[in-house]
């Protein structure tokens, strides 16, 4: 069974979906597939109804750090989301240059955050019957 790891970038925390173990930001137990959700709504850069701080660059840096800790040949799926989910990108952890370039080019330009749609997209990544 494939393992899944969600990174909810709005909160900048890693939330394990399975029993993957972390130590000093390194994944100890290898996984086959990891799915990351990254919030690209305006609130990530301090826009919106509530005064927030710009956390988007920090979130992208944390995502890059997490991906760099993946074992080689781990399938990585990144799903950007705001008011809707955007097209996921699928790469392997040994293709670091493409992954880092993709993450660095992400822009936080969405209007609002629909975390439910993002979560549903991530579930479809691990189980195509959903």
N, C-alpha and C positions, 0 to 999 in steps of 0.2 A: 504494500500500500504506500502510495506516495505521501510524503509529509509536506505540510504547508506551514508557512510562517507569514503572518500579516504584519506589516509595518504601518501603523496608523500615524501618518506624518503630522496630522494636526496636533496630536499630543506629544509627538517626538518620542514615543516609547515603542519597544518591540513587544508584541503580544503573541506568544506561541500558540498555534492551533493544535499542535501535537506535543509530545513529550521531549522536544528538543531541549538540550541543556546548554546554558550560557555560562561562561566564566571569562571575566575581563574582556567583554565584548567579542569573544571568540566563540564560535559554535563548536562544541566538542563532538557531538553526534552528527555524522554526515546525513544529508538529506538528498532526495532525488529531485525535488522540485520545491521552489520557494516562490510565493506570490507576495508582492509588495503593493500596497495601496498608498498612493501619494496624493495628498490634498493639494490641488492647484487652484483653489478658490482665492478670491481677493483677500480674505481674512489672513491668509498666510503671509501677506506682505503689509499687513496693518490696515487694510481697507475694510469697510463694512459698517454695520450699525453700531458695533461695539468697538471702542478704542482698543486695538490690539497692537502688539509689537510685531515687527517683521521677523519671522522665524523661518522663512522659506529657505534661505541659503544654509542655515544650520540643519534643517531637515534634509536637504539634498546631500550635505556633507555626511550626515549620519547614515543615510541610505548607501552612499558610496562605501563608507567604512564597513557597514554590514555585509555588503556584497563582496568586498575584498576579503572577508573572513570565510567565505564559502569554499568548500572543497572544489577542486577542478571538476568540470563536467556537470556541475549542478545546473539544472534548468532554472532560469530566473525569469519570472513574468512580472512586469511592472505595469500597473494600471493607474494612470492619472485620473483624478475625478474632481469634479466641482458640482455644478448643477446636473451634470450627467457624467457617466463614465466615458472616457476617451478610448481610442483604440489601444489595446495592450501591446506591449513589445515583448517578444520572447527571444531570449539570448541564453548563452551558456556562460558560466562564471569564468571560463578561461578566455573569453572575448572581452577582457576588461576595458580596452580602449573604446569599443563601441558602446558599452554600458555607461562608462563615465561620460562620454560625449553626449549620449542621450539625456542623462540626468542633468548635466550642466546646462543643456539647452532648454530644459523645461521652464515654462513661464507660468507664474501664478496670475491668471487673468480671468478666472471664472467669477460668476456673480455670487453664488451661494453654494453651500455644501450639502450634497445628498449622499450621506454615508451609507444609507440602506441600499441604494442602487450599486454602490461600489462593492459593498459586502456581497451582494448577490452575484455580481460579476466574478468576484474571487471564488465564490463557491462553485460557479460553473467551470472555472479553471481546474478544479480538482475532481469534479463529478459532472460529466457532460449530460447526465440524466436529469439534472436540476434545472 
